[in-house]
Amino acid sequence: MSGQFEAGVEVDRPVDKVFAYLADGRHDPEFSHRVLEIAKTSDGPTIVGTVFRSTVKDAGMKTSREFRITDVEAPRTVQWGKNLITAEGGYDLEPLPDGRTRVRIFTVLEGHGLGKALLGPAAHAARKDAPDFGRRIKAAIERS
């Protein structure tokens, strides 16, 4: 069983600023109520292979997650790979002529190990929350 969600928003910031914000996964708690804490495991910019470790609350359960950046193309793409529930996910950014940025957020969910038990409720909650998730990302970036 798998699931996915996607959301899109337009952010009132230039693409390079949006990219810098989203490439630093340590900002995730600012817009994702599921992420209780997160840390980057290496110094320097986010590159392919960078790992973030987090504590996340899904379906009332706290779990530890780790995700590895699988693709980075400044200032257009940040993608990450498999963890407990996620098969892949990322942000695709498109500069708009007026200095704003279109952000596409997507995640493909596919339970692994304990994640199989969490997949159904997590997929349902993620799809339901996707529009609000996009709005929270927009608001967080514009506040930064």
N, C-alpha and C positions, 0 to 999 in steps of 0.2 A: 504494500500500500504506500502511496506517496501523495503529496499535495503540493500546491504552490500558491504563492500570492504575489501580487504586483501592485504598485502604486506609482503615481506620477504627480509631481508638483513643479511649479515654477517659483524659483527663489529669486528674491530681489538682491542678488549679489553676483559679481562676475564669476565665471567658471573656475578661474584659478583659486579664488577664495573658497568656493564651495568644495572643490577638490581637496584642498588642504584640510578643511574641516572634516570631511567624511573619510579621508585616508587615515586619519588619526582615530582609530577605533576607541580610544579612551573617552571620546565624546559620547559614546552610545548611551550611557545612563541619562544624558541630558534630554533624550527624546524617546528612549525605550524604557517603559516602566518595568519590563521584565528583567533588565540588566541591573543587578544589585551592586556589582563591582566588576571592574575590568582592569587589566594591566597588560602592558606591552612587554614582551620578554627580551627585547633587544633595544639597543640605543640606535639613534639615527633615524633617517626617514623610513617610511613604510615602503618596502620593496617586496618583490616576489620572495616568499619564504618567511616573511615576518609573521610571528605568532602572537596572538592575543589570548590571554586566559581570562575567563570570566566566571562569575557566579550568577546564575539565572534562575528566576522563579517561573515555572510553567505548570499550569494545572494544579497549583497549590504545593508543588514540590520544588525544593531547591536542588539544583544540580550544578556541577562544575563543567565548564565547556572550554574547549580550546579550538581556535580556528586559525588556519594558515592562509595568508594571502597567496592567491594563485595567479593573479594577473593585475598589473598596475600599468596604466598608460596615462601619464599626466598630460593634460588635465581632464581626461575623458572617462577613464574606467578604473574601478577598484572592484575586484572580485575575490571571494574566499571560497574555500572548499569544505569538505566533509567534516562534520563533528557528530555529536550524539543524535541530532535530529536533522541537521541541514546537509543536503547533498551538494548544493552550491547556492551562491547568492552574490549580490553585488549592487553597485550603483553605476549607471550609465549617465553621463552628463553631456548636455548639448548647450553650447553657448547660444544665446538669443541676441538679435541685433541691438537691443536696447540695454545691453550690459547685464541682463538677467540670465539665469541658467535654468534649463529644464532638467529635472532629476527623475530618472526612472529607477525605482527600487524593486528588486525582485529576489525571491528566495524559492528554491525548490526543496521541499521537505521530504525526507526519506529516513525513517527511524533506523538506527544502528544500535544493537545491544539493548540497554534499558530504554533507549529512545523509541523503540518499537511500541512500548506501552504508552508513551507520551504523545506519539505521532497524531492520533485522531483528534484529541482535544487541542493540541498545539496548532494543527492545521486549521481547524475550525476557528479558533480564536484569532489566528493570524489573518485569515481571509476577512473575518468580520472587522478587524481593527485596521486593515490596510489603508483605507482612506484617511483615518485619523492619524495613523502612523506617518503617512506622508505629510500631513499638516504639522505634526509635531517636529518633524525634521526641518521643514521650512522655517517654522518659528525659532527653533534652536539655532539654526545657521544665521538667521537675520538678527538674532540677539547677540551673537558672538562678535 
